[in-house]
Amino acid sequence: MRILVVNDTQEILETFRAVLETEGYEVVLSSFPINRMQEILQIAPDMIILDLLFGGEKQGWQMLQLLKMHRETASIPIILCTAAVNATREMEGYLVSKEVFVVYKPFDIDDLLTTISSAFKSHKHVSSHIDQEAHFKQEKQAD
């Protein structure tokens, strides 16, 4: 499983790398939001852990919206890992509707790993449901 971690603090990126690689994940790090779909598709992440604020700007929010708008990336599990509690709470309805998980900084590593596991399980449930719907449609068309 490949996890893309997007955060502008080098120490946090290195912490994520150490923790996630120890857990057996392949880790790709980016110190700035990726706003080109082609780049995201080339990385092909199974999950994205994304900060909200970059230099005081909500660039993480822009990347999140971009990911959710495109069919190819809309179902990638996303964990928003941020210290911006108030800004995140303002977006809570959207985040819940898009099944975006949130981990607030500073975070406990066990809580982070539990959230990663939950996000993957939630995504598998959604994927299998979508697969079932596609299979059902194909059967109907064959009739």
ChimeraX attribute file (.defattr): number of C-alpha atoms within 10 A of each C-alpha:
attribute: neighborCount
match mode: 1-to-1
recipient: residues
	/A:1	11
	/A:2	17
	/A:3	24
	/A:4	22
	/A:5	27
	/A:6	25
	/A:7	24
	/A:8	19
	/A:9	13
	/A:10	12
	/A:11	10
	/A:12	14
	/A:13	18
	/A:14	13
	/A:15	12
	/A:16	22
	/A:17	20
	/A:18	13
	/A:19	16
	/A:20	19
	/A:21	14
	/A:22	10
	/A:23	10
	/A:24	10
	/A:25	15
	/A:26	15
	/A:27	20
	/A:28	17
	/A:29	17
	/A:30	15
	/A:31	15
	/A:32	18
	/A:33	22
	/A:34	18
	/A:35	16
	/A:36	11
	/A:37	15
	/A:38	10
	/A:39	10
	/A:40	15
	/A:41	11
	/A:42	8
	/A:43	13
	/A:44	18
	/A:45	19
	/A:46	18
	/A:47	22
	/A:48	23
	/A:49	23
	/A:50	26
	/A:51	30
	/A:52	26
	/A:53	19
	/A:54	17
	/A:55	8
	/A:56	8
	/A:57	10
	/A:58	15
	/A:59	19
	/A:60	23
	/A:61	19
	/A:62	14
	/A:63	21
	/A:64	25
	/A:65	15
	/A:66	16
	/A:67	22
	/A:68	16
	/A:69	11
	/A:70	11
	/A:71	9
	/A:72	13
	/A:73	19
	/A:74	15
	/A:75	18
	/A:76	21
	/A:77	24
	/A:78	28
	/A:79	23
	/A:80	21
	/A:81	25
	/A:82	21
	/A:83	16
	/A:84	15
	/A:85	13
	/A:86	9
	/A:87	13
	/A:88	19
	/A:89	12
	/A:90	10
	/A:91	11
	/A:92	15
	/A:93	11
	/A:94	13
	/A:95	18
	/A:96	11
	/A:97	8
	/A:98	16
	/A:99	18
	/A:100	18
	/A:101	18
	/A:102	22
	/A:103	20
	/A:104	16
	/A:105	12
	/A:106	9
	/A:107	12
	/A:108	11
	/A:109	13
	/A:110	10
	/A:111	12
	/A:112	19
	/A:113	14
	/A:114	12
	/A:115	16
	/A:116	22
	/A:117	12
	/A:118	14
	/A:119	20
	/A:120	18
	/A:121	13
	/A:122	13
	/A:123	19
	/A:124	14
	/A:125	12
	/A:126	14
	/A:127	14
	/A:128	11
	/A:129	12
	/A:130	12
	/A:131	12
	/A:132	12
	/A:133	12
	/A:134	12
	/A:135	12
	/A:136	12
	/A:137	11
	/A:138	11
	/A:139	10
	/A:140	9
	/A:141	8
	/A:142	7
	/A:143	5
